Amino acid sequence: MIEVLARDGLAREMKWTAGRISLPTPNILFLRSKGLPHFDRGEGFLSSDGAVEGKFTLFSGGSWFLERSNVASPSVAPSPLATPASAADPSSPVIPPFPNIPAGLEAGPGEAFAASLEGFRSSSGMVLPVTGVYPPDIHGTGAELFVFAGALENSFRPRRFAEELVRLKEAAGYSRLVYAPGLGEPSHLAFLAYCGIDLFDSAPLLAAAGQGHKLLPGWRASSAERGVCHCPACESGGDGPEAVYSHNCYTALSELRLVRSAIRGGRLRELVENRLSDAWLVAALRHLDSRHYEFCERFFPVARQATSGMRALGRASLTRPEIARFQKRVLERYRRPRSAPVLLLLPCSARKPYSSSLSHRTFRGWIDRSGNPGAVHEVVVTSPLGVVPMELESLYPAGSYDVPVSGDWDETEMRILRDQLGRFISAQRYQGVVCHLSGMDFLGEALPPTAFSTGGQRATARASVEEMARTLSELVRGLPKVNRRQANSERFSSLSRFQFGPGGEALAEGCELQRRSNDWRVTDGRRTQLALLQHERGLLSLTMDGARRLLGRTGYEVEIGDFKPSGTVFMPGVLKAGQDIRPGDEVLVTHAGELRGVGVAIMSSSEMECSRKGAAVRMRHHISSKEGGR
């Protein structure tokens, strides 16, 4: 039985129970066999020498690093050589020999292929090795653990590794465990978990010890080097292969605990970028980000707590899925306020949201002096997000990212900003553009020839902001006056469309906004609350009245059976989920077109499609047993 405890993108913290013992994941399977040094502090073992008492044990069916176990598969009568102490629990998982593709599948479609395919699907084993050619829906076999048998070989070919990994994850589904035999160095664990791999083994720890290498996160030290670690193995003073192997095991276990903590805290990507110490890790991450964005993005949350935020500290951060999704939605979903045809480009600020910073409060004061501030559309230009309309300043990741500021731009950042800004201006069709940016002359190619530049040497200097105000006054002269209520309503409409798609504009019709610190309360003009925008969450939270406005208009509906939800909706009650749903999304819970409640998606729609258990939606509001939902 598999229970998902926490999610962060493709990574999961889970509990796998087989028989009477459970194993937390991600985890390392420590090899147990005669002739190999033993490490007894692990939580899981891969054994050809009987069960490890009180510990989760998988039994080897034979591989390139362990001989066939003398413990029989649960489907085979126990070996007469197995003693009671080493006999397997009937429910204990056995890893079959691999590579182990059923005969006939390599041949391609035909009678032999069809027969093998049927046998493959009907396999009742708990563990299934997969390599080479396999059916696209292996999740139908009922196996709980899939062995990524080509992981070690493909790790030398990063592009192939990413391709095969994604192919396996698509076929196996989100709720199955994946084991990558032969991988498990401490420096690699964060990345492998980020890829959705749950189990590794101690083979690389043993191999490194044999070569005299002490493994550390992001580093290798000689076995003769003293004082690099305070683990029990190093403190004992030994420097032989067994002592070095023990050190490597302790290091890996410590890193695993950090990986699980990062998953729970939604910070695994930052840990991965911190651990990019091998060329193949960098290359494989780039392939996942660029070539497999469409697959990976659907599992990443659309909101995180502002206190956890996002640290975008290097080149690898520029292509992380949440950033790419934000950029894509700004270009494809977002529409500027109709009554704001004058674009004002502003620099970002260290403080978030931008409007709470001293610099942006200064800008706002001078914008108000233009005579028609509602006709001015403020957009922040920033790396790594590109362009951020001020209406979206509280949404993740715009509301909580952190970047190093040096005043220098590398070519990749400049290219991304030019591309984003040029496409944004082209799509939104402004009548006038004012660029109030300093030190960003490289953006000139993205600006229309008629654009005004007012940033000077320092955007917050008095001469600069005075020039900005004068230029804005000239551009808004003659435009229809836009009062504050109209401006707020239109900006909220743009925000709602960004979150819910084109149908989201219905939420803003006739609405009024009331600001409370960094939060916004949205009503229908008659004191009926429709939604709340909280900076801490970074998304609109709907009331039942707000949800009714969106019913049938968006791809953010989860259809359930005929029951009244409360608390949490679990997967057995889910019939269908909108394709746009990502973890953290605000969703409408419906039945046959009737609104039953509003809540936050725990899973993406892709996970809901292939899962049969687990929590799907955490309810916020729901109808009572006496209410109707229309």
GUGUZA-605680 format. One line per 2 residues: number of its first residue (from 1); for each residue x, y, z of C-alpha. Coordinates in Angstrom, 2 decimals, padded with zeros to 5 digits. Layout:
BEGIN
NUM> X/Y/Z ~ ...
REM end
This chain:
BEGIN
1> 000.00/000.00/000.00 ~ 001.28/003.46/-000.95
3> 000.35/006.65/000.89 ~ 001.44/010.07/-000.42
5> 002.39/012.33/002.49 ~ 003.72/015.40/000.64
7> 004.26/016.60/-002.93 ~ 006.62/019.00/-004.63
9> 006.39/018.77/-008.40 ~ 007.19/015.24/-009.52
11> 008.76/014.47/-006.14 ~ 006.75/012.76/-003.42
13> 007.28/011.88/000.20 ~ 005.44/008.58/000.60
15> 004.99/005.62/002.90 ~ 005.15/002.20/001.28
17> 003.71/-000.62/003.38 ~ 004.28/-004.25/002.46
19> 003.26/-006.79/005.04 ~ 003.83/-005.50/008.55
21> 006.60/-002.97/007.85 ~ 006.55/000.44/006.18
23> 009.29/002.30/004.32 ~ 009.38/006.10/004.00
25> 010.44/007.40/000.60 ~ 012.55/008.75/-001.00
27> 014.97/006.19/000.40 ~ 018.04/004.07/-000.25
29> 018.00/000.30/-000.42 ~ 021.21/-000.87/001.21
31> 022.64/-003.98/-000.44 ~ 022.74/-007.04/001.77
33> 024.66/-010.09/000.58 ~ 027.47/-012.41/001.64
35> 030.81/-010.85/000.84 ~ 029.57/-007.26/000.99
37> 030.18/-004.93/003.95 ~ 027.03/-004.47/006.02
39> 025.51/-001.16/007.03 ~ 022.74/-001.69/009.56
41> 021.52/001.89/010.10 ~ 019.40/002.05/006.95
43> 015.60/001.94/006.77 ~ 015.36/-000.29/003.70
45> 017.44/-003.17/002.33 ~ 017.82/-005.10/-000.90
47> 018.88/-008.57/000.17 ~ 019.95/-011.85/-001.34
49> 020.76/-013.15/002.12 ~ 017.45/-013.21/003.97
51> 015.35/-010.58/005.70 ~ 016.90/-007.89/007.89
53> 015.11/-008.20/011.18 ~ 012.71/-005.35/011.90
55> 013.61/-003.53/008.66 ~ 011.86/-003.18/005.32
57> 013.49/-005.75/003.03 ~ 013.18/-006.32/-000.70
59> 014.54/-009.59/-001.99 ~ 016.80/-009.77/-005.01
61> 015.80/-011.90/-007.96 ~ 019.24/-011.36/-009.47
63> 020.90/-008.30/-011.02 ~ 024.31/-007.07/-012.02
65> 025.30/-006.39/-008.40 ~ 023.47/-009.05/-006.37
67> 023.10/-012.75/-006.99 ~ 019.68/-014.37/-006.99
69> 018.18/-014.45/-003.51 ~ 017.70/-017.78/-001.78
71> 014.38/-016.34/-000.58 ~ 011.65/-017.43/-002.94
73> 009.17/-015.15/-004.59 ~ 005.81/-015.13/-002.82
75> 004.34/-016.81/-005.90 ~ 006.82/-019.70/-005.66
77> 007.17/-022.31/-002.93 ~ 009.90/-021.38/-000.42
79> 013.33/-022.83/-001.05 ~ 014.18/-025.74/001.22
81> 017.44/-023.90/001.95 ~ 015.61/-020.95/003.50
83> 015.60/-021.04/007.27 ~ 012.79/-019.51/009.34
85> 015.05/-016.57/010.17 ~ 015.58/-015.71/006.52
87> 012.23/-016.72/005.08 ~ 010.31/-013.99/003.34
89> 006.99/-012.73/004.55 ~ 004.44/-013.83/001.92
91> 003.68/-010.15/001.29 ~ 007.33/-009.08/001.00
93> 008.24/-007.66/-002.42 ~ 010.70/-009.50/-004.63
95> 012.56/-007.73/-007.41 ~ 012.61/-010.07/-010.43
97> 015.77/-010.52/-012.49 ~ 016.27/-007.64/-014.91
99> 016.46/-006.71/-017.72 ~ 013.29/-008.80/-017.87
101> 011.02/-007.76/-020.73 ~ 008.54/-010.55/-021.50
103> 009.47/-012.48/-024.61 ~ 007.64/-011.13/-027.64
105> 007.47/-007.48/-026.65 ~ 010.73/-006.68/-028.43
107> 009.34/-008.03/-031.69 ~ 006.75/-005.31/-032.13
109> 003.03/-005.61/-032.83 ~ 001.81/-009.07/-033.78
111> 000.41/-012.20/-032.16 ~ 003.45/-012.75/-029.96
113> 003.39/-009.11/-028.92 ~ -000.33/-009.24/-028.09
115> 000.10/-012.39/-026.01 ~ 003.06/-010.96/-024.11
117> 001.24/-007.70/-023.60 ~ -001.68/-009.47/-021.99
119> 000.65/-011.35/-019.67 ~ 002.45/-008.12/-018.85
121> -000.79/-006.40/-017.90 ~ -002.09/-009.29/-015.84
123> 001.08/-009.57/-013.75 ~ 000.10/-009.72/-010.10
125> 003.60/-009.08/-008.75 ~ 004.30/-006.07/-006.55
127> 007.50/-005.21/-008.45 ~ 007.88/-004.91/-012.21
129> 011.15/-004.18/-014.09 ~ 010.67/-002.00/-017.16
131> 013.19/-001.34/-019.89 ~ 013.20/-001.14/-023.65
133> 009.73/-001.60/-025.17 ~ 006.75/-001.77/-022.83
135> 003.03/-001.00/-023.00 ~ 002.04/002.66/-022.58
137> -000.33/001.85/-019.70 ~ 001.75/-000.31/-017.39
139> -000.06/001.22/-014.41 ~ -002.78/-001.28/-015.26
141> -000.61/-004.19/-014.14 ~ -001.28/-003.54/-010.46
143> 002.43/-003.39/-009.58 ~ 003.35/-000.88/-006.87
145> 007.04/-000.52/-007.72 ~ 008.53/-000.11/-011.19
147> 012.24/-000.76/-011.67 ~ 013.81/001.80/-014.02
149> 016.29/-000.78/-015.17 ~ 018.08/001.50/-017.65
151> 018.62/004.35/-015.20 ~ 022.34/003.75/-014.61
153> 023.16/003.28/-018.29 ~ 021.12/006.32/-019.33
155> 022.69/008.53/-016.67 ~ 025.71/008.73/-018.97
157> 023.41/010.14/-021.67 ~ 021.42/012.95/-020.01
159> 019.05/013.55/-022.91 ~ 018.18/009.85/-023.11
161> 017.82/009.71/-019.31 ~ 015.23/012.52/-019.39
163> 013.35/010.95/-022.31 ~ 013.16/007.47/-020.76
165> 012.26/008.84/-017.35 ~ 009.34/010.87/-018.71
167> 008.18/007.93/-020.82 ~ 008.19/005.70/-017.74
169> 006.41/008.26/-015.55 ~ 003.72/008.81/-018.18
171> 003.14/005.08/-018.48 ~ 003.33/004.21/-014.77
173> 001.27/007.12/-013.42 ~ 001.96/009.40/-010.49
175> 000.99/007.05/-007.66 ~ 003.49/004.25/-008.36
177> 006.97/003.98/-006.90 ~ 010.03/004.10/-009.17
179> 013.36/002.47/-008.28 ~ 016.58/003.43/-010.13
181> 019.10/000.62/-009.49 ~ 022.75/001.64/-009.46
183> 022.03/005.30/-008.63 ~ 022.24/006.89/-005.20
185> 025.27/009.13/-004.70 ~ 024.53/011.82/-002.09
187> 025.02/014.63/-004.65 ~ 022.46/013.02/-006.97
189> 019.69/012.25/-004.49 ~ 017.94/015.64/-004.62
191> 017.82/015.61/-008.43 ~ 016.67/012.00/-008.64
193> 013.87/012.68/-006.15 ~ 012.97/015.82/-008.12
195> 012.55/013.56/-011.17 ~ 009.99/011.47/-009.31
197> 012.34/008.58/-008.50 ~ 011.61/007.17/-005.06
199> 014.15/004.44/-004.38 ~ 017.89/004.20/-004.97
201> 020.52/001.78/-003.72 ~ 023.94/001.73/-002.13
203> 025.82/000.31/-005.13 ~ 027.44/003.69/-006.00
205> 028.34/004.21/-002.33 ~ 030.09/000.86/-002.31
207> 031.83/001.51/-005.64 ~ 033.13/004.88/-004.47
209> 034.45/003.32/-001.26 ~ 036.31/000.73/-003.32
211> 037.98/003.58/-005.20 ~ 038.91/005.35/-001.98
213> 036.37/008.19/-002.28 ~ 034.48/009.71/000.61
215> 031.26/011.10/-000.83 ~ 029.83/014.40/000.37
217> 027.01/016.52/-001.10 ~ 028.69/018.22/-004.05
219> 032.16/016.91/-003.21 ~ 034.46/013.90/-003.15
221> 037.33/013.57/-000.72 ~ 040.13/011.04/-000.50
223> 039.72/008.29/002.05 ~ 043.04/009.40/003.57
225> 041.79/012.95/004.14 ~ 040.95/013.65/007.77
227> 038.60/016.14/009.33 ~ 036.07/016.43/006.48
229> 033.23/014.79/008.37 ~ 031.95/014.08/011.88
231> 029.90/010.97/011.14 ~ 030.43/007.93/013.42
233> 032.51/006.16/010.76 ~ 034.93/009.08/010.41
235> 035.06/009.74/014.15 ~ 036.19/006.16/014.70
237> 039.36/006.94/012.72 ~ 039.10/004.17/010.15
239> 040.08/004.79/006.52 ~ 039.68/001.31/005.03
241> 037.04/000.46/002.41 ~ 034.48/-000.64/005.02
243> 034.90/002.57/007.05 ~ 034.66/004.68/003.88
245> 031.56/002.77/002.81 ~ 029.99/003.45/006.20
247> 030.83/007.14/005.83 ~ 029.19/007.20/002.39
249> 026.09/005.55/003.80 ~ 025.80/008.02/006.68
251> 026.22/010.92/004.23 ~ 023.52/009.54/001.96
253> 021.10/009.05/004.85 ~ 021.68/012.61/006.04
255> 021.07/013.95/002.54 ~ 017.89/011.90/002.24
257> 016.47/013.51/005.36 ~ 017.24/016.91/003.88
259> 015.54/015.91/000.61 ~ 012.37/014.85/002.43
261> 012.37/018.10/004.39 ~ 012.72/020.06/001.14
263> 009.76/018.18/-000.36 ~ 007.60/018.96/002.67
265> 008.63/022.62/002.55 ~ 008.22/022.99/-001.22
267> 011.91/023.86/-001.61 ~ 013.29/020.86/-003.48
269> 014.14/022.78/-006.66 ~ 016.36/025.13/-004.67
271> 018.14/022.14/-003.13 ~ 018.58/020.57/-006.57
273> 020.17/023.73/-007.95 ~ 022.45/023.84/-004.91
275> 023.61/020.30/-005.67 ~ 024.40/020.70/-009.40
277> 027.98/019.53/-009.05 ~ 028.12/017.03/-011.94
279> 027.83/017.84/-015.64 ~ 025.22/015.15/-016.25
281> 022.96/016.61/-013.55 ~ 023.08/020.04/-015.18
283> 022.43/018.59/-018.63 ~ 019.59/016.31/-017.50
285> 017.86/019.17/-015.65 ~ 018.09/021.35/-018.75
287> 016.53/018.61/-020.86 ~ 013.68/018.18/-018.38
289> 013.03/021.93/-018.27 ~ 013.24/022.61/-021.99
291> 012.20/019.41/-023.77 ~ 009.70/018.05/-021.25
293> 008.14/021.21/-019.84 ~ 004.60/020.21/-020.85
295> 004.85/016.98/-018.85 ~ 006.64/018.37/-015.78
297> 004.72/021.64/-015.39 ~ 001.37/020.01/-014.68
299> 002.66/018.64/-011.36 ~ 004.08/021.91/-009.99
301> 001.87/023.98/-007.68 ~ 000.47/027.35/-008.75
303> 000.71/028.76/-005.25 ~ 003.06/028.54/-002.31
305> 003.11/030.36/000.99 ~ 004.82/033.74/000.59
307> 007.00/032.91/003.59 ~ 008.59/030.00/001.68
309> 008.85/031.93/-001.59 ~ 011.21/031.13/-004.43
311> 014.96/031.69/-004.51 ~ 016.08/032.11/-008.13
313> 019.83/032.31/-007.68 ~ 021.40/031.10/-010.91
315> 021.02/030.20/-014.56 ~ 019.19/026.96/-013.73
317> 016.41/029.00/-012.10 ~ 015.56/030.75/-015.37
319> 013.87/027.67/-016.79 ~ 012.15/026.18/-013.76
321> 008.57/025.12/-014.58 ~ 006.76/027.67/-012.37
323> 008.64/030.54/-014.01 ~ 008.07/029.23/-017.54
325> 004.35/028.76/-016.76 ~ 004.02/032.31/-015.41
327> 005.67/033.72/-018.53 ~ 003.47/031.60/-020.80
329> 000.25/032.64/-019.07 ~ 001.18/036.33/-019.16
331> 001.54/036.07/-022.94 ~ -001.41/033.75/-023.62
333> -004.04/034.40/-020.92 ~ -003.48/037.90/-019.69
335> -005.31/040.96/-021.10 ~ -004.51/044.51/-020.01
337> -007.20/046.74/-018.45 ~ -009.24/048.16/-021.34
339> -009.08/051.75/-020.08 ~ -005.29/051.78/-019.56
341> -003.69/052.23/-023.01 ~ -000.49/053.84/-021.70
343> 002.21/051.38/-020.62 ~ 004.65/052.36/-017.88
345> 007.60/050.00/-017.44 ~ 009.05/050.00/-013.92
347> 011.96/048.21/-012.19 ~ 011.35/045.52/-009.60
349> 012.00/045.93/-005.89 ~ 013.58/043.74/-003.23
351> 010.44/043.98/-001.12 ~ 007.36/042.05/-002.19
353> 004.70/042.86/-003.15 ~ 006.24/045.65/-005.19
355> 003.60/048.19/-004.16 ~ 004.71/047.94/-000.51
357> 008.28/049.04/-001.33 ~ 009.50/052.60/-000.88
359> 010.49/052.93/-004.54 ~ 007.07/051.90/-005.85
361> 005.24/054.08/-003.36 ~ 007.33/056.92/-004.78
363> 006.43/055.95/-008.34 ~ 002.75/055.75/-007.42
365> 002.80/059.27/-005.98 ~ 004.19/060.70/-009.21
367> 001.86/058.62/-011.38 ~ -001.08/060.16/-009.51
369> 000.19/063.58/-010.59 ~ -000.28/062.67/-014.26
371> -003.90/063.76/-014.08 ~ -005.40/060.42/-015.17
373> -003.57/057.60/-013.32 ~ -006.27/055.04/-014.17
375> -005.23/055.27/-017.85 ~ -001.66/054.23/-016.96
377> -000.83/050.53/-016.82 ~ 002.13/049.72/-014.58
379> 004.21/046.70/-015.53 ~ 007.38/045.57/-013.77
381> 010.32/044.24/-015.79 ~ 012.31/041.71/-013.81
383> 014.45/038.62/-014.06 ~ 013.64/035.75/-014.07
385> 009.89/036.35/-014.59 ~ 010.13/038.76/-017.50
387> 007.14/041.12/-017.26 ~ 004.78/041.34/-014.28
389> 001.63/043.49/-014.58 ~ 001.05/045.13/-011.21
391> -002.33/043.38/-010.88 ~ -000.40/040.11/-010.60
393> 002.15/041.28/-008.03 ~ 000.74/039.10/-005.24
395> 000.45/035.93/-007.32 ~ 003.06/033.19/-007.06
397> 005.89/033.39/-007.97 ~ 005.78/037.19/-008.53
399> 004.78/037.86/-004.93 ~ 007.56/035.95/-003.22
401> 010.68/035.47/-005.36 ~ 014.20/036.51/-004.45
403> 017.08/037.10/-006.87 ~ 020.66/038.31/-006.46
405> 020.98/041.93/-007.59 ~ 024.34/042.99/-009.02
407> 023.34/045.47/-011.73 ~ 024.85/043.20/-014.38
409> 022.86/041.07/-016.83 ~ 024.08/037.97/-018.61
411> 023.16/037.25/-022.21 ~ 020.55/034.62/-021.33
413> 018.68/037.00/-019.02 ~ 018.79/039.78/-021.61
415> 017.48/037.50/-024.34 ~ 014.58/036.28/-022.18
417> 013.60/039.80/-021.09 ~ 013.75/041.18/-024.65
419> 011.64/038.32/-025.95 ~ 009.03/038.54/-023.18
421> 008.72/042.30/-023.32 ~ 008.54/042.48/-027.11
423> 005.82/039.84/-027.34 ~ 003.88/041.37/-024.43
425> 003.80/044.87/-025.96 ~ 002.81/043.45/-029.33
427> -000.07/041.42/-027.84 ~ -001.50/044.19/-025.63
429> -001.57/047.01/-028.25 ~ -000.71/050.07/-026.18
431> -001.11/053.60/-027.51 ~ 001.97/054.86/-025.70
433> 004.96/053.36/-023.88 ~ 007.12/054.94/-021.17
435> 010.23/053.03/-020.15 ~ 011.21/054.15/-016.65
437> 014.15/051.75/-016.30 ~ 017.81/052.50/-015.70
439> 020.71/050.31/-016.73 ~ 018.56/048.24/-019.10
441> 019.38/049.76/-022.48 ~ 019.47/046.26/-023.98
443> 015.65/046.34/-023.97 ~ 015.63/048.97/-026.70
445> 015.07/046.35/-029.41 ~ 011.83/045.26/-027.72
447> 010.37/048.78/-027.47 ~ 008.39/050.54/-030.21
449> 010.19/053.44/-031.93 ~ 007.81/055.93/-030.29
451> 008.61/054.80/-026.72 ~ 009.84/057.39/-024.19
453> 012.73/056.67/-021.83 ~ 012.65/058.48/-018.48
455> 014.72/056.27/-016.15 ~ 017.96/058.25/-016.38
457> 020.87/057.15/-014.23 ~ 018.59/056.22/-011.31
459> 014.86/055.54/-011.63 ~ 014.04/056.94/-008.16
461> 015.97/060.19/-008.62 ~ 013.76/063.29/-008.44
463> 014.69/064.43/-011.94 ~ 013.76/061.00/-013.32
465> 010.36/060.73/-011.64 ~ 009.52/064.34/-012.60
467> 010.30/063.51/-016.22 ~ 008.17/060.37/-015.94
469> 005.21/062.35/-014.58 ~ 005.51/065.00/-017.34
471> 005.64/062.35/-020.06 ~ 002.66/060.49/-018.65
473> 000.67/063.73/-018.41 ~ 001.23/064.35/-022.11
475> 000.27/060.79/-023.10 ~ -002.96/060.63/-021.06
477> -004.11/064.10/-022.11 ~ -007.27/063.70/-024.14
479> -007.98/060.15/-022.95 ~ -011.28/059.43/-021.16
481> -011.05/059.87/-017.40 ~ -010.82/056.57/-015.53
483> -012.07/056.69/-011.93 ~ -010.60/054.51/-009.22
485> -013.55/052.11/-009.10 ~ -013.39/051.44/-012.83
487> -009.61/051.04/-012.73 ~ -009.77/048.56/-009.84
489> -012.57/046.57/-011.49 ~ -010.71/046.26/-014.79
491> -007.45/045.29/-013.10 ~ -009.26/042.66/-011.07
493> -010.81/041.33/-014.29 ~ -007.30/040.94/-015.75
495> -006.15/039.11/-012.62 ~ -009.16/036.78/-012.59
497> -008.64/035.95/-016.26 ~ -004.99/035.16/-015.55
499> -005.95/032.71/-012.78 ~ -009.05/031.08/-014.28
501> -008.67/031.64/-018.01 ~ -011.00/033.73/-020.23
503> -014.10/032.66/-018.27 ~ -012.64/034.24/-015.15
505> -013.67/037.69/-016.30 ~ -017.24/036.87/-015.20
507> -016.08/037.09/-011.58 ~ -015.25/040.79/-012.00
509> -018.51/042.04/-013.48 ~ -019.79/044.91/-011.32
511> -017.37/044.12/-008.51 ~ -015.81/046.43/-005.95
513> -012.41/046.06/-004.25 ~ -011.42/046.98/-000.72
515> -007.75/046.88/000.25 ~ -006.59/045.68/003.66
517> -002.82/045.93/003.98 ~ -001.50/043.62/001.22
519> -004.84/041.80/000.79 ~ -007.88/042.63/-001.34
521> -011.53/041.88/-000.53 ~ -013.81/041.57/-003.56
523> -017.56/042.19/-003.31 ~ -020.42/042.49/-005.78
525> -021.10/046.11/-004.81 ~ -023.84/045.06/-002.40
527> -021.57/043.77/000.40 ~ -021.72/040.17/-000.78
529> -018.16/038.87/-000.78 ~ -017.05/037.10/-003.97
531> -013.38/036.45/-003.33 ~ -010.34/037.34/-001.26
533> -006.85/037.90/-002.62 ~ -004.31/037.20/000.13
535> -000.68/037.99/-000.51 ~ 000.37/035.14/001.78
537> -001.37/032.58/-000.44 ~ -000.85/034.31/-003.78
539> -004.18/033.33/-005.38 ~ -007.82/034.36/-005.33
541> -009.87/032.43/-002.78 ~ -013.53/032.14/-003.82
543> -016.70/032.22/-001.80 ~ -019.71/030.20/-002.91
545> -021.22/033.36/-004.46 ~ -018.02/033.99/-006.40
547> -017.88/030.37/-007.53 ~ -021.43/030.53/-008.91
549> -020.30/033.27/-011.27 ~ -017.65/030.94/-012.71
551> -019.76/027.77/-012.87 ~ -019.47/026.19/-016.32
553> -017.09/028.89/-017.58 ~ -013.62/027.57/-016.68
555> -011.46/024.47/-016.72 ~ -011.23/024.49/-012.93
557> -014.07/022.18/-011.96 ~ -013.85/018.82/-010.20
559> -016.94/016.70/-010.75 ~ -017.87/014.35/-007.91
561> -020.51/011.72/-007.25 ~ -023.88/012.56/-005.79
563> -022.88/013.44/-002.22 ~ -022.45/016.56/-000.09
565> -018.71/017.18/000.35 ~ -017.19/018.49/003.54
567> -013.64/018.57/004.85 ~ -011.77/016.71/002.10
569> -012.86/015.10/-001.16 ~ -011.02/011.82/-001.73
571> -010.31/010.19/-005.08 ~ -013.02/007.49/-004.91
573> -015.57/010.33/-005.03 ~ -014.04/012.10/-008.05
575> -015.54/011.46/-011.48 ~ -013.73/014.00/-013.64
577> -011.34/016.93/-013.33 ~ -010.69/019.94/-015.55
579> -007.44/019.70/-017.51 ~ -006.17/023.09/-016.29
581> -006.05/022.06/-012.62 ~ -002.68/022.12/-010.90
583> -001.83/021.52/-007.21 ~ -002.89/024.55/-005.18
585> -005.49/025.75/-007.68 ~ -008.81/027.16/-006.54
587> -011.45/024.74/-007.87 ~ -015.22/024.41/-008.05
589> -016.58/021.07/-006.81 ~ -019.68/020.13/-008.82
591> -022.12/017.34/-009.52 ~ -024.12/017.24/-012.75
593> -023.71/021.00/-013.24 ~ -024.63/021.82/-009.63
595> -022.15/023.63/-007.40 ~ -021.41/021.55/-004.31
597> -018.48/023.52/-002.91 ~ -015.20/025.38/-003.36
599> -011.77/024.20/-002.37 ~ -008.07/023.87/-003.12
601> -006.78/021.12/-005.39 ~ -004.28/018.84/-003.68
603> -003.50/016.92/-006.87 ~ -003.17/018.00/-010.48
605> -005.79/016.80/-012.94 ~ -003.17/014.43/-014.40
607> -002.73/012.75/-011.02 ~ -006.49/012.59/-010.48
609> -006.86/010.77/-013.80 ~ -004.58/007.90/-012.78
611> -005.13/007.73/-009.00 ~ -007.69/005.60/-007.22
613> -007.02/006.83/-003.70 ~ -005.75/009.85/-001.82
615> -007.02/013.34/-001.05 ~ -008.01/015.30/-004.16
617> -009.54/018.57/-002.90 ~ -009.40/020.31/000.47
619> -012.78/021.98/000.86 ~ -013.17/025.59/002.00
621> -016.89/026.16/001.49 ~ -019.66/023.68/000.75
623> -023.43/023.49/000.63 ~ -025.27/022.08/003.60
625> -027.48/019.02/003.33 ~ -030.50/021.34/003.08
627> -029.08/023.64/000.39 ~ -029.07/023.48/-003.36
629> -026.03/024.49/-005.34 ~ -027.53/026.52/-008.16
REM end
